[in-house]
Amino acid sequence: MPEISRFQGLTIKMIFIDKAKHHKPHIHVYCNEYEASVAIDGDLLSGSLPIKN
């Protein structure tokens, strides 16, 4: 899965074909031990991310 961006401790990766798990276009976001799948429209599909202080 190609890496799109890396900033402020977040890594953003794009998934091209993942229709078996999520039926919306989405990205995967990684931050330390956190991991989340976020739809292009902003919906959180799975996982969690830390709350910004």
Phi and psi in degrees as a GROMACS rama.xvg file:
@    title "Ramachandran Plot"
@    xaxis  label "Phi"
@    yaxis  label "Psi"
@TYPE xy
-72.5215  142.123  PRO-2
-84.3738  127.288  GLU-3
-91.1619  -44.9695  ILE-4
-154.926  158.217  SER-5
-144.554  118.683  ARG-6
-157.344  147.193  PHE-7
44.1749  40.5743  GLN-8
83.0511  -1.29316  GLY-9
-100.514  141.473  LEU-10
-119.091  127.824  THR-11
-110.716  125.545  ILE-12
-126.145  145.483  LYS-13
-100.539  138.049  MET-14
-109.155  126.534  ILE-15
-86.0452  -50.729  PHE-16
-129.324  111.836  ILE-17
-149.711  45.4184  ASP-18
-70.0917  -17.4578  LYS-19
-70.1449  -33.1162  ALA-20
-104.073  -49.5014  LYS-21
-124.799  135.194  HIS-22
-100.223  13.8508  HIS-23
-118.457  150.523  LYS-24
-61.3595  134.938  PRO-25
-152.562  169.641  HIS-26
-121.866  161.486  ILE-27
-110.469  133.152  HIS-28
-117.58  131.156  VAL-29
-122.032  134.085  TYR-30
-146.773  103.768  CYS-31
52.5037  -119.272  ASN-32
-88.0823  -1.29055  GLU-33
-89.5112  150.721  TYR-34
-151.305  136.616  GLU-35
-146.647  151.75  ALA-36
-107.439  124.576  SER-37
-123.584  126.988  VAL-38
-68.3203  155.407  ALA-39
-58.7238  -30.0051  ILE-40
-82.3504  1.58788  ASP-41
101.876  -7.98246  GLY-42
-68.5964  136.11  ASP-43
-80.6838  116.874  LEU-44
-88.5409  -37.9483  LEU-45
-164.945  161.551  SER-46
82.8177  -166.731  GLY-47
-153.401  161.972  SER-48
-131.561  156.543  LEU-49
-68.1888  150.346  PRO-50
-79.8423  133.076  ILE-51
-72.4605  132.381  LYS-52
